[in-house]
Amino acid sequence: METINNEDRKGYDLSELILGLPNLNKAYLSVKRNKGSGGVDEMEVGQLGDYLRRYKYELITKILNGNYHPNPVRRVEIPKGKKRNLGIPTVVDRVIQQAIS
């Protein structure tokens, strides 16, 4: 029987850590706590829990296979001295960003 040593697994440990359910749950709770607006898909933070329960394994598989593409960012002008643009990612993309950080 062939074994896999640590040399063969380079790069896997980090992705497993990022996409592990404990880390994704922590990321979800962080996004939920921060509230905020929905992105271009108009999904609100309140809808996020149901979405992730239903599609979490599909989302994880897409990321691991390299098939996940973040959605476009919604632009909103905010007054800050002069008006400036603020980018608002979708709540799903925020969970993934939070999981990575």
C-alpha positions in Angstrom: 0.0 0.0 0.0 1.3 3.4 -1.0 1.5 6.1 1.8 1.4 9.8 1.5 4.1 11.6 3.4 4.2 15.3 4.3 6.2 16.1 1.1 3.3 14.9 -1.0 0.8 17.0 0.9 2.3 20.4 0.5 -0.4 23.1 0.3 -3.2 20.8 1.4 -3.0 21.6 5.1 -3.7 25.3 4.7 -6.7 24.8 2.4 -8.1 22.1 4.8 -7.7 24.5 7.7 -9.3 27.4 5.8 -12.2 25.3 4.5 -12.8 23.2 7.6 -16.2 23.5 9.0 -15.0 25.0 12.4 -13.2 27.8 10.6 -16.0 28.4 8.1 -18.5 28.6 11.0 -16.3 31.1 12.8 -16.1 33.2 9.6 -19.9 33.0 9.2 -20.4 34.2 12.8 -18.0 37.1 12.2 -19.8 38.2 9.1 -23.2 37.8 10.8 -21.9 39.9 13.8 -20.7 42.7 11.5 -24.0 42.8 9.7 -23.6 45.1 6.6 -25.3 45.3 3.3 -25.7 42.7 0.6 -23.7 42.7 -2.5 -24.7 42.5 -6.2 -26.7 39.3 -5.5 -28.8 41.2 -2.9 -28.5 38.3 -0.4 -28.7 39.8 3.1 -26.8 38.6 6.1 -30.0 37.1 7.6 -30.3 34.7 4.6 -26.7 33.6 4.8 -27.1 30.8 7.4 -29.7 29.0 5.4 -27.7 29.4 2.2 -24.5 28.0 3.8 -26.3 25.1 5.4 -27.7 24.1 2.0 -24.7 24.8 -0.2 -21.6 24.6 2.0 -20.2 21.4 0.5 -20.8 22.6 -3.0 -19.0 25.8 -2.2 -16.1 24.0 -0.6 -15.8 21.7 -3.6 -15.8 24.6 -6.0 -13.0 26.3 -4.1 -10.9 23.2 -3.8 -11.3 22.4 -7.5 -10.4 26.0 -8.5 -13.9 26.6 -10.0 -15.1 29.3 -7.5 -15.2 32.8 -8.8 -16.1 35.7 -6.5 -19.0 37.8 -7.6 -18.6 41.4 -8.8 -18.4 44.0 -6.1 -21.3 46.4 -5.6 -20.1 50.1 -5.7 -21.7 52.7 -3.4 -20.6 56.3 -3.2 -20.0 57.5 0.4 -19.2 61.0 1.6 -15.7 61.2 2.9 -14.6 64.7 2.3 -15.3 64.3 -1.4 -17.4 61.4 -2.4 -15.6 58.1 -2.8 -16.5 54.6 -3.9 -16.9 51.8 -1.5 -16.9 48.2 -2.7 -19.4 45.8 -1.1 -18.7 42.1 -1.8 -21.5 39.6 -1.5 -22.0 38.1 2.0 -20.8 34.6 0.7 -17.6 36.2 -0.6 -17.2 38.0 2.8 -17.4 34.6 4.6 -14.7 33.2 2.3 -12.5 36.3 2.8 -13.0 36.0 6.6 -12.2 32.3 6.6 -8.9 33.1 4.8 -7.9 35.8 7.2 
